[in-house]
């Protein structure tokens, strides 16, 4: 069951005319959406700043690939653990403060990383960075389930999912230009400063759910209750402790485990391409930093179109069912993998095209799996 509770005090529902209610809902939905969109783009922007600083770390500090892989694994592991725990913890926290403080602290540790030179200081900074990175996605999922109903959620979730593609598309070019002009430390400091500013911004702009500002639940407002759910589930949601929520909604839910395993394999492919493709193109294909960054840029652009297509298909063609679209896109991932494996060409257009299709087919399932999990619990 979706938990629409919040630690924020919920005032009694305010009696408004139909027109005033629609206008207020429209204002707040737009405000919530652009806040989580900008906020999550900055989460991703800071998380990937290390990835695109890796070639400079090899040149400047003499790190080898094993050391870079250790650091990359560290931030991924801490991020994964944090993301799991944050979903439970955020149930009992103010979503806006949870997300905003996570982004702010991510920015702080990006700054510290740029001031360091030791691999162990890097490890501490990236480990803590990954920890606070996990405070981004779970609150966004709850904002989307609290402010958008099921039959429209696929489209809105798909648009939100493009936020990290925007961040991911900007960071390769930004890093390449800043590194060449000012060095890799500046390429860590700039995203860090932006994250701190935007963290404070979203704390001011966000509200946890409609009830916290005197509006009816989104299900009641749109008269859009998921199949198998009762209206009472949303008007008077069942209160569970953090432990009960974890056990009942996650650990005992076989569908969550199926989705988690699926997400793991999609993420392995995405991380391998996202974290190592630029370095591979520089060292194996002889591309310059800027040219390699342009190839990774098309991976993120493909992700934007893939997310939008997957969300629209699942809502309009499959009536809110996410599984059939996941299967179609997974077949696309397999086909693109075999295509990339079979080529030896250095042609920039061909490699950029394959990167586009990688992004298209990878980000669709990644978005839908996360949304399906949020709808299940």
C-alpha positions in Angstrom: 0.0 0.0 0.0 1.3 3.5 -0.8 2.0 5.3 2.4 0.7 8.9 2.1 1.6 9.7 5.7 4.1 12.5 6.5 5.7 13.8 9.6 4.5 17.2 8.5 1.3 18.3 10.3 -1.7 17.9 8.0 -4.3 20.6 8.5 -8.0 19.8 8.1 -9.0 19.7 4.5 -9.9 23.2 3.3 -13.3 23.7 1.7 -12.7 25.3 -1.7 -14.8 25.8 -4.8 -14.1 23.4 -7.7 -12.3 26.0 -9.7 -10.2 27.2 -6.7 -9.4 23.6 -5.8 -8.2 22.8 -9.4 -6.2 26.0 -9.5 -4.5 25.4 -6.2 -3.8 21.8 -7.1 -2.4 22.8 -10.5 0.0 25.4 -8.8 1.3 22.9 -6.3 1.8 20.1 -8.7 3.8 22.3 -11.0 5.8 23.6 -8.1 6.5 20.1 -6.7 7.5 18.8 -10.1 10.0 21.4 -11.1 11.5 21.2 -7.6 12.1 17.5 -7.7 13.2 17.7 -11.4 15.9 20.3 -10.7 16.9 18.6 -7.4 17.4 15.2 -8.8 19.3 16.5 -11.9 21.8 18.0 -9.4 22.0 14.7 -7.4 23.0 13.0 -10.6 25.3 15.9 -11.7 27.3 15.6 -8.5 27.3 11.8 -8.5 28.8 11.6 -12.0 31.4 14.3 -11.5 33.8 11.7 -10.2 33.3 9.5 -13.3 34.3 12.2 -15.7 37.3 13.3 -13.6 38.8 9.8 -13.8 41.1 10.4 -16.9 42.4 13.5 -15.1 43.1 11.6 -11.9 45.2 9.1 -13.9 47.2 11.9 -15.5 47.5 14.2 -12.5 47.8 11.8 -9.5 49.0 8.6 -11.3 46.0 6.4 -10.2 45.6 3.1 -12.0 42.3 1.5 -13.1 42.2 -0.8 -10.0 42.2 2.2 -7.7 39.6 4.1 -9.8 37.5 1.0 -9.9 37.7 0.7 -6.1 36.5 4.3 -5.7 33.8 3.8 -8.2 32.6 0.6 -6.5 32.6 2.3 -3.1 30.3 5.1 -4.2 28.0 2.7 -6.0 27.8 0.3 -2.9 27.2 3.1 -0.4 24.6 4.6 -2.7 22.8 1.3 -3.1 22.7 0.6 0.6 21.6 4.1 1.3 18.9 4.0 -1.3 17.5 0.8 0.3 17.5 2.2 3.8 16.3 5.6 2.8 13.1 4.3 1.4 12.2 3.1 4.9 13.6 6.0 6.8 12.0 8.6 4.6 8.6 7.1 5.5 9.1 8.6 9.0 10.8 11.8 7.9 9.8 15.0 6.2 10.4 14.3 2.6 11.4 17.8 1.6 14.0 18.1 4.4 15.2 14.6 3.7 15.8 15.3 0.0 17.1 18.8 0.5 19.6 17.9 3.2 20.8 14.9 1.2 21.6 17.1 -1.8 23.2 19.8 0.3 25.5 17.2 2.0 26.3 15.6 -1.3 27.6 19.0 -2.4 29.7 19.4 0.7 31.5 16.1 0.1 32.0 17.0 -3.5 33.9 20.1 -2.3 36.0 18.0 0.1 36.9 15.6 -2.7 38.2 18.4 -4.7 40.5 19.5 -1.8 42.0 16.0 -1.4 44.8 14.0 -3.0 45.0 10.8 -1.0 43.1 7.7 -2.1 41.8 7.1 1.4 40.5 10.7 1.7 38.9 10.2 -1.7 37.3 6.9 -0.4 35.8 8.7 2.6 34.4 11.5 0.5 32.9 9.2 -2.1 31.6 6.8 0.5 29.8 9.6 2.3 28.8 11.2 -1.0 27.1 7.9 -2.0 25.4 7.7 1.4 23.7 11.1 0.9 23.1 10.4 -2.8 20.7 7.7 -1.7 18.5 10.4 -0.1 17.4 11.6 -3.6 15.4 8.9 -5.4 13.1 7.5 -2.6 11.7 11.0 -1.7 11.1 11.7 -5.4 9.2 8.4 -5.8 7.0 9.4 -2.8 6.4 12.9 -4.1 5.3 11.4 -7.5 2.9 8.9 -5.8 1.6 11.5 -3.5 0.9 14.2 -6.1 0.1 12.2 -9.3 -2.5 9.4 -9.6 -1.9 6.0 -11.2 -3.4 6.5 -14.6 -1.3 9.6 -15.2 1.8 8.7 -13.2 3.6 6.9 -15.9 3.9 10.1 -18.0 4.9 12.3 -15.1 7.4 9.7 -13.8 8.9 9.4 -17.3 9.4 13.2 -17.5 10.9 13.3 -14.1 13.2 10.4 -15.0 14.7 12.5 -17.7 16.1 14.8 -15.0 19.2 12.7 -14.4 19.6 12.4 -18.2 19.8 16.1 -18.3 22.4 16.1 -15.5 24.2 13.2 -17.1 24.3 14.9 -20.5 25.7 18.2 -19.1 28.4 16.7 -16.8 30.6 15.2 -19.6 30.9 18.5 -21.5 31.1 20.6 -18.3 33.8 18.4 -16.8 35.8 18.3 -20.1 35.8 22.1 -20.5 36.4 22.9 -16.8 39.2 20.3 -16.5 41.0 21.6 -19.6 40.6 25.2 -18.3 41.0 24.9 -14.6 41.8 21.3 -13.6 39.9 18.4 -12.2 39.5 20.0 -8.8 37.3 22.8 -10.2 35.2 20.1 -12.0 34.4 18.7 -8.5 33.8 22.1 -6.8 31.4 23.5 -9.4 28.8 20.7 -9.0 29.3 20.8 -5.3 28.5 24.5 -5.0 25.4 24.1 -7.2 24.2 21.2 -5.1 24.4 23.2 -1.9 22.4 26.1 -3.4 19.7 23.8 -5.0 19.4 21.8 -1.8 18.4 24.9 0.1 16.1 25.9 -2.8 14.1 22.6 -2.7 13.7 22.6 1.0 11.8 25.9 0.5 9.7 24.8 -2.4 8.6 21.3 -1.6 5.7 20.0 0.4 5.3 16.3 1.3 1.7 15.7 0.2 -1.5 17.5 -0.7 -3.0 16.8 2.8 -0.2 18.8 4.4 -1.5 22.0 2.8 -5.2 21.3 3.3 -5.9 19.6 0.0 -7.6 16.2 -0.6 -5.5 13.2 -1.6 -4.6 12.9 -5.2 -6.8 9.8 -5.5 -9.8 11.6 -4.1 -9.2 14.7 -6.2 -9.0 12.8 -9.5 -11.3 10.0 -8.3 -8.6 7.6 -9.5 -8.1 4.7 -7.2 -5.8 1.8 -8.3 -7.6 -1.5 -9.0 -7.9 -3.6 -5.9 -7.5 -0.6 -3.5 -10.3 0.9 -1.4 -10.9 4.6 -0.9 -10.4 4.1 2.8 -6.8 3.0 2.1 -6.0 6.6 1.0 -8.3 8.6 3.3 -7.2 6.7 6.4 -4.0 4.9 5.5 -2.8 2.1 7.8 0.1 3.2 10.0 3.1 0.9 10.2 6.3 1.2 12.1 9.5 1.5 10.1 10.3 -2.2 10.9 6.7 -3.3 10.0 6.9 -1.3 6.8 10.2 -2.9 5.8 9.0 -6.5 6.6 5.5 -6.3 5.3 5.9 -4.1 2.2 9.3 -5.1 1.1 10.9 -8.3 2.5 7.7 -10.4 2.3 6.7 -9.0 -1.1 7.9 -11.5 -3.8 7.2 -9.0 -6.6 9.6 -6.5 -5.0 12.3 -9.2 -5.1 11.6 -9.9 -8.7 11.8 -6.2 -9.5 15.0 -5.8 -7.5 16.8 -8.6 -9.3 15.7 -7.2 -12.7 16.8 -3.7 -11.6 20.2 -5.1 -10.6 21.0 -6.5 -14.1 19.8 -3.3 -15.8 21.9 -1.3 -13.5 25.0 -3.4 -14.2 24.9 -2.6 -17.9 24.1 1.1 -17.3 26.9 1.6 -14.8 29.4 -0.2 -17.0 28.6 2.1 -19.9 28.2 5.3 -17.9 31.3 5.0 -15.7 33.8 3.4 -18.1 32.8 4.3 -21.7 34.6 7.7 -21.7 37.8 6.2 -20.4 37.5 3.3 -22.9 37.0 5.6 -25.9 40.0 7.7 -24.8 42.4 4.8 -24.2 41.2 2.2 -26.8 39.8 4.3 -29.6 42.2 7.3 -29.2 39.4 9.9 -28.9 40.1 13.2 -27.2 38.4 14.1 -23.9 35.8 16.3 -25.7 35.0 13.7 -28.4 34.6 10.9 -25.9 32.3 13.2 -23.8 30.1 13.8 -26.9 29.6 10.0 -27.2 28.5 9.7 -23.6 26.2 12.7 -24.2 24.2 10.7 -26.7 23.7 7.9 -24.2 21.9 10.4 -21.9 19.9 11.9 -24.8 18.7 8.4 -25.7 17.7 7.9 -22.1 15.4 10.9 -22.3 13.6 9.6 -25.3 13.5 6.0 -23.9 12.0 7.2 -20.6 9.3 9.2 -22.3 8.5 6.4 -24.7 8.3 3.8 -21.9 6.1 5.9 -19.7 3.7 6.8 -22.5 3.5 3.2 -23.8 2.8 1.8 -20.3 0.0 4.4 -19.6 -1.7 4.5 -23.0 -1.1 1.2 -24.7 -0.9 -1.1 -21.7 -3.2 0.7 -19.4 -0.8 1.2 -16.5 0.9 -2.2 -16.8 4.7 -1.8 -16.8 5.8 -5.4 -17.5 5.2 -5.7 -21.2 7.1 -2.5 -21.9 10.0 -3.8 -19.8 10.2 -7.0 -21.9 10.2 -5.0 -25.2 13.0 -2.7 -24.0 15.1 -5.5 -22.6 15.1 -7.2 -26.0 16.3 -3.8 -27.4 19.2 -3.8 -24.8 20.3 -7.3 -25.9 20.2 -6.3 -29.6 22.3 -3.1 -29.0 24.8 -5.1 -26.9 25.4 -7.5 -29.7 25.8 -4.7 -32.2 28.4 -2.9 -30.0 30.3 -6.1 -29.4 30.4 -6.9 -33.1 31.9 -3.6 -34.4 35.5 -2.5 -34.6 34.9 0.8 -36.4 36.2 4.1 -35.0 33.3 5.9 -36.8 32.1 8.6 -34.4 28.5 8.7 -35.8 28.1 4.9 -35.6 29.4 4.7 -32.0 27.2 7.7 -31.0 24.2 6.1 -32.6 24.7 2.9 -30.6 25.2 4.9 -27.4 21.8 6.6 -28.1 20.1 3.3 -28.4 21.8 2.0 -25.3 20.4 4.9 -23.4 17.0 4.5 -25.0 16.5 0.9 -24.1 18.3 1.0 -20.7 16.6 4.0 -19.1 13.1 2.9 -20.0 13.1 -0.3 -17.9 15.1 1.4 -15.2 12.3 4.0 -14.8 9.5 1.5 -15.1 10.9 -0.9 -12.6 11.4 1.9 -10.0 7.8 3.1 -10.6 6.3 -0.4 -10.4 8.1 -1.0 -7.0 6.7 2.3 -5.6 3.2 1.4 -6.7 3.5 -2.0 -5.1 4.5 -0.7 -1.7 
